[in-house]
Amino acid sequence: LYSLLPEVKLDDKNPKLLIRLAELYTKVNSLDSAIDTLFKVLSLKTYQALCYYGLAKLYFLKKRSKHGLYYLLKSFVINDKSVEVFASSFPSIFTSKLFKALLNDSPFKIESPDNNF
């Protein structure tokens, strides 16, 4: 996607612009680029709950549920509004017994899905 606009200089210190770029990458199914972009935003120490929530959605789209759950729980811990957004966006999942069990298991003792994080 970025190669389509070579004349545009991306301000890699602008978190809102980077988040928008991640959304565009997602729309064109360039999920790895979207993930990389959200990690750039995280490195700026801003919009962390939003980025973790976005990473969760991306990893779920990639069928990497363990990573998706990890980032979803991180977003819940950082900002409890993430819980409300998730509950209203995915009510059947949020109210499922399995999801409740996962939440009750260790929502504040988040461990990385692998040691590469």
C-alpha positions in Angstrom: 0.0 0.0 0.0 2.7 2.4 0.9 4.5 1.8 -2.4 1.4 3.0 -4.2 2.0 6.5 -2.7 5.8 6.9 -3.0 5.5 10.7 -3.1 3.9 10.8 0.3 6.2 11.1 3.3 4.8 9.3 6.3 5.2 11.0 9.6 6.2 8.0 11.7 5.8 10.0 14.9 2.1 10.8 14.3 0.2 8.1 16.1 -3.2 9.0 14.6 -1.8 8.8 11.1 -0.2 5.5 11.9 -3.4 4.1 13.3 -5.2 5.2 10.2 -2.5 3.5 8.1 -3.0 0.3 10.1 -6.7 0.5 9.3 -6.0 0.8 5.6 -3.6 -2.1 5.7 -6.3 -4.2 7.4 -8.8 -3.2 4.7 -6.5 -4.5 1.9 -5.8 -7.6 4.0 -2.1 -6.7 4.6 -2.4 -7.9 8.2 1.3 -8.2 9.0 1.9 -4.6 7.9 -1.0 -3.5 10.1 0.5 -5.3 13.0 3.9 -3.8 12.4 2.3 -0.3 12.2 0.5 -0.8 15.5 3.7 -1.8 17.2 5.2 1.5 15.9 2.4 3.3 17.6 3.0 1.4 20.8 6.6 2.4 20.7 5.4 6.0 20.9 3.8 5.2 24.3 0.4 6.5 23.2 -3.0 5.0 22.4 -1.9 1.7 24.0 -5.3 0.3 24.8 -6.5 1.0 21.3 -3.4 -0.5 19.8 -3.7 -3.7 21.9 -7.3 -4.0 21.0 -6.4 -3.6 17.3 -3.6 -6.2 17.6 -6.1 -8.6 19.2 -8.5 -8.2 16.3 -5.7 -8.7 13.8 -4.3 -11.8 15.4 -7.8 -13.2 15.6 -8.2 -12.6 11.9 -4.9 -14.4 11.4 -6.3 -17.4 13.4 -3.7 -16.9 16.1 -6.2 -16.9 19.0 -3.6 -17.2 21.8 -1.9 -14.0 20.6 -5.4 -12.4 20.1 -6.5 -13.2 23.6 -3.2 -11.9 25.0 -3.6 -8.5 23.4 -7.3 -8.3 24.2 -6.6 -8.9 27.9 -3.8 -6.3 27.8 -6.3 -3.8 26.4 -8.8 -4.7 29.1 -6.2 -4.1 31.8 -5.1 -0.7 30.4 -8.5 0.7 29.8 -11.8 -0.9 31.1 -13.7 0.8 28.2 -12.1 -1.8 26.0 -14.2 -4.3 27.8 -17.4 -2.3 27.1 -16.4 -2.0 23.4 -15.7 -5.7 23.1 -19.0 -6.6 24.9 -21.1 -4.5 22.7 -19.3 -5.5 19.5 -19.3 -9.3 20.2 -22.1 -9.9 22.8 -22.4 -13.6 22.1 -18.6 -14.2 22.6 -18.5 -11.9 25.6 -21.3 -13.8 27.4 -20.1 -17.3 26.5 -19.0 -19.6 29.2 -15.6 -20.2 27.6 -14.8 -16.5 27.3 -15.9 -15.8 30.9 -13.7 -18.7 32.1 -10.8 -17.2 30.2 -11.4 -13.8 31.7 -11.8 -15.2 35.2 -8.8 -17.4 34.9 -6.2 -14.6 35.0 -7.2 -11.2 33.6 -4.5 -9.4 35.5 -1.8 -12.0 35.3 -1.3 -11.7 31.6 1.5 -13.9 30.2 2.8 -13.5 26.7 1.7 -16.3 24.3 5.3 -16.9 23.5 8.6 -15.6 24.8 9.2 -13.3 21.8 7.2 -10.3 23.2 
